[in-house]
Amino acid sequence: MAIHHIVLFQFKDDATPEVVQDTCTKMLGLKDSCIHPTTAKPYVKASMGGKNMSIEGLENGITHAFVVEFETLADRDFYVKEDKVHHGFVQQYILAPEAPIAKAQVIDFVPGAM
């Protein structure tokens, strides 16, 4: 049962293109830098993302979207609750006063579970 972790970012107006690129690169890099405490190997199954390119006009300020896939709920829970690398990313790029992200939204789902 795969778990899809959807992450949406709205960058601050003063975030430079270089800062946006660095933040996105770091977000995608979590796939390889988050290490499972038991296996000592990366545990994020897949990660992808990029800049919004919708023509519908419904983005409400969201500029970038990412999909992070986990094999199990336990992996997702570890990522969100305990993974120090993930927590460091959230602190630096989202929560810190000088962080480049103005708003972040997260939604998780299991495909087909209604």
For each residue, the residues with C-beta under 8 A, 3 or more apart:
1: 72 73 110
2: 45 69 70 71 110 111
3: 69 70 71 72 73 75 76 108 109 110
4: 67 68 69 108 109 110 111
5: 67 68 69 70 76 79 106 108
6: 65 66 67 106 107 108 109
7: 27 49 65 66 67 68 104 105 106
8: 62 64 65 66 104 105 106 107
9: 23 27 62 63 64 65 66 101 103 104
10: 61 62 63 101 102 103 104
11: 15 19 20 23 63 64 100 101 102
12: 15 99 100 101 102
13: 102
14:
15: 11 12 19 20 23 100 101
16: 19 20
17: 20 21
18: 21 22
19: 11 15 16 22 23 100
20: 11 15 16 17 23 24 63 64 100
21: 17 18 24 25
22: 18 19 25 26
23: 9 11 15 19 20 26 27 93 100 101
24: 20 21 27 28 49 50 64
25: 21 22 28 29
26: 22 23 29 30 89 93
27: 7 9 23 24 30 47 49 66 89 93
28: 24 25 31 47 48 49 66
29: 25 26 32 33
30: 26 27 33 34 44 47 68 85 86 89
31: 28 34 42 44 46 47 68
32: 29 42 44
33: 29 30 42 85
34: 30 31 42 43 44 79 83 85 86
35: 40 41 42 43 85
36: 39 40 41 42 43 75 78
37: 40 78 82
38:
39: 36 43
40: 35 36 37
41: 35 36
42: 31 32 33 34 35 36
43: 34 35 36 39 70 71 75 78 79
44: 30 31 32 34 47 68 69 70 75 79
45: 2 69 70 71 75
46: 31 67 68 69
47: 27 28 30 31 44 66 67 68 69
48: 28 66 67
49: 7 24 27 28 64 65 66 67
50: 24 53 64 65
51: 63 64
52: 59 62 63 64 65
53: 50
54: 57 58 59
55:
56: 59
57: 54
58: 54
59: 52 54 56 62 63
60:
61: 10 102 103
62: 8 9 10 52 59 65 103 105
63: 9 10 11 20 51 52 59
64: 8 9 11 20 24 49 50 51 52
65: 6 7 8 9 49 50 52 62
66: 6 7 8 9 27 28 47 48 49
67: 4 5 6 7 46 47 48 49
68: 4 5 7 30 31 44 46 47 79
69: 2 3 4 5 44 45 46 47
70: 2 3 5 43 44 45 73 75 76 79
71: 2 3 43 45 75
72: 1 3 75 76
73: 1 3 70 76 77
74: 77 78
75: 3 36 43 44 45 70 71 72 78 79
76: 3 5 70 72 73 79 80 108
77: 73 74 80 81 82
78: 36 37 43 74 75 81 82 83
79: 5 34 43 44 68 70 75 76 82 83 86
80: 76 77 83 86
81: 77 78
82: 37 77 78 79 87
83: 34 78 79 80 86 87
84: 87 88
85: 30 33 34 35 88 89
86: 30 34 79 80 83 89 90
87: 82 83 84 90 91
88: 84 85 91 92
89: 26 27 30 85 86 92 93 94
90: 86 87 93 94 95
91: 87 88 94 95 96
92: 88 89 96 99
93: 23 26 27 89 90 96 99 100 101
94: 89 90 91 99 101 104
95: 90 91 99
96: 91 92 93 99
97:
98:
99: 12 92 93 94 95 96
100: 11 12 15 19 20 23 93
101: 9 10 11 12 15 23 93 94 104
102: 10 11 12 13 61
103: 9 10 61 62
104: 7 8 9 10 94 101
105: 7 8 62
106: 5 6 7 8
107: 6 8
108: 3 4 5 6 76
109: 3 4 6 113
110: 1 2 3 4 113
111: 2 4
112:
113: 109 110
114:
